[in-house]
Amino acid sequence: MPERSSLFDWPGFRSVVDAVRVRRFALLACVAGAAAMASACTEDFEGGGACPALCPQVQAPFLDTVLGAVAFDTTVGPFPLLGLSPTTMLASRGDTIETYLVVRFDSIRSTFLPNDGTTTQPISTIDSSVLRLTIDTIASRTPTPFVLELFDVDSTLSDTSAAVMRSLFRPDRKIGELSVASELGATFLDIPVPNAYLASRIVAGQRVRLGVRIASGANIDLRVQAFTAGSGNPRLRFDPATDTIYRPLEILPNTRVPGGESDDFLLLANTVYALTVRGSPPVPPNTIAVGGWPGRRVWLRFEIPRIITDSSTVVRAELLLTQRPSFGADRGDSIGVQPYLGVSSNAVTDLYLAAALSANARLAGVDSVRFVPQDSGQRVFNIVNVVRNWSALDPNITRAIVLRSNGEGVSSSELYFFDLSAPADLRPRLRVTYLPRSEFALP
C-alpha cells in the first residue's frame, strides 16, 4: 500500500479520529480478555485421551512444523497517529532526515494582573519574550554547535497542507535565532522572540504561529517535548511590561481548526507537530519496513490450519522474519520492535486504519525485541499467547499482527525485513510446536 505523504493530506483523517474515540475502550477490553484467557490456559499432558485407568494410551507426540501461515504482508504509514506523540523530533541529518517544528498560539491573553495588585491591566509593551522548548538531553544528538532559526508561519493559506507550511520557512519570514553549544547545559532552550512582534500581535488580538528549524550545515537531532503532563510543553514566555519587577507570563500552545472546535484529537494534532521536509527513503522491493521517519508499521495477516488453532494445544509459536540491512540514519543503534494485535474486523479494508486500531500485545504477554538496523539474518518473535487465543476470537476479527517501532515518532531508525515476494527461505513464516488433542473414548 502506498504511503501517505502527510497525515494532514489524508482524506480519511477524521474517520480514524472517530474510530479511535468510539472503539478505544472496547478494543482494549477485547485484548485484555484474550490475555486473561492466555494466563488461564493449562493443559494436562499426562495419560491418554481418557482416564488412564480405563483406557491407557501412548502419549501423542509433540509436532513441530514451519508454516507459510503469513497470507499477506505490507508496510503502512505515516505514524504516529494524529501527531500525538509526547515527544517529537526536530532534526537536520544531512541528506537523510530533516524536520521542522510548528507551534501554534491562536489565543494569547491581552491583560495581566500586576504583582500584588487587584485590578487587571492591558498588555501593551512586553519584555524578554522567548519560545521555550524542553529538550530530552539524553536522547538528543548534538555533536557540534548549531543554530535554531525562528519563523513566523502564520498564513491565510491552507496551513493544514504540509507543502504550504514548508514554503513559509523562508528568509523574509525569519524573526529570530538562537546559537546553541554542543553540550546542552539545560533541559530547555529559550529562542528569543522579538518583543515588538509579539506585542503587536497581542494588542491586535492576532494569533501567533511559530516555526523552528535547525540551520543548514548541522547534523543535529533534538528530541522536543510536545505533550506532557508536567511543565515540559512548548510555551511563550514574556514579561507583561518593560518593568522587570513583574513576574513572567507563560502561554501554552493552543489552536483553532475551522469546523473542528469540539474535536480534541484534531486540535491536538494541529497544535504542536513535526513537519517533514525529508524523510526516510522509499522501502526497497521485496521488503517490509518498521520505523523510520515518518514512522512505518508492518501489517501481517495469518491463516493457520484450524487443526492447529482449534484442535491442538500450541506450546510454541514463533514468527520468523529475515532481516536485511538498513543504512539510513541511526543505522548503528538498536531499535525495539513491539508486536501489536490486529483487533479490527474483516470489514475494515483500510489497512492504515486497521494498523492504527491495533492494541499493544504486551497485554497478552508478548514482549518487544531489539535489533540493529545494519544487521541481517533470521529474527524471532515469540507470539505463542497470541496464536493460542486466536481460536477464541470472533470469526470476524482479522488474525493479524502489527509490528511497530518503540521509537515511533521520535527516532528515524528503521528495520527492513524480506516480504512474501522474496525467495521462499527468506519470507515471513510461522514455526509452531503443538500437541494434537486426543478424543475422549470409553474402553
C-alpha angles and dihedrals in degrees: 000000000000116000121245113246093221137007090226091052092056112104091207093060095108094045090057090050092051093045093049092049096047099041104033098099095038092053094048090049089052093052093043089053091051091050091052090052089051093054092047096048112109132159131201108223094183119112130348134303093293136025107315090222092060103036114005113199138180111263110259111245124248112253123217123195142158112225134195084225096145101097098178138011135179144154118248133186178356103265158205094072114247094354090272099138110137088227127037136190127250104185146162108185105168111252095347117060130009126169136170128208124232121196122180130205104178094163122044124173115248099199136053139193112239117233109286089354130131102205125069120232131203118256110239106146126028139185141203095022116182141161104230118208121187112219132203095227094189098054095038122095115218108157094159138024113277144178128241114210123207123210138185102236099174111129143165088222124091099295092181087069114095091210092054093048093050090053091059093066094086135125097261090058097048111116104170150344143208128214112218129195120231090247108064105222096193140025092248137053122210112208110196116243116200107257093217092050094052095041092053091052093049094048091048093046091239128150124249121220116179133191127200129196137167111249116252119269096045129108099211136146117190122187105211124194108239109167118015137154093231134047097299099100118112111263146176110242124188145143109254091221137023090249104096094213090083119095115245120258121224124206119197121215116273136159147185124225118195108250092003102080092122096040106097094185093052092047093051092047090058099040103071121003145145116249114213115226097164122007139177116312120259116284110265121243118278089022142114118198137210122195126356127126119321089026122258129202132198120232116204122183118197134208111188123177110261090229085071102039098037107024104035142057109244111213098170133022121170129178108220118206129172113224123215123195121272116200101187126114117319091013092152095056124089117244127202118228118200121196114226127196122245105230101166123109125253087255090072104091098168102091092195088060091044091051090047090054094051119120128225109266090215084087086067095044097262113141130207121253127215126223137170113241096223093052127092140200140078117331126197131210117188106223100157094127090052095050092046091057100044090086089059095053125097109271089238092063112096114241096231143140125206119204114211134179116243087220095054111149095012105052136051094206111127137189126209125205130179113256134212092281091063124093113295096256091054100047125105110274140172123233112202134182113192144163116225112229116242119226116247110251137175120225 
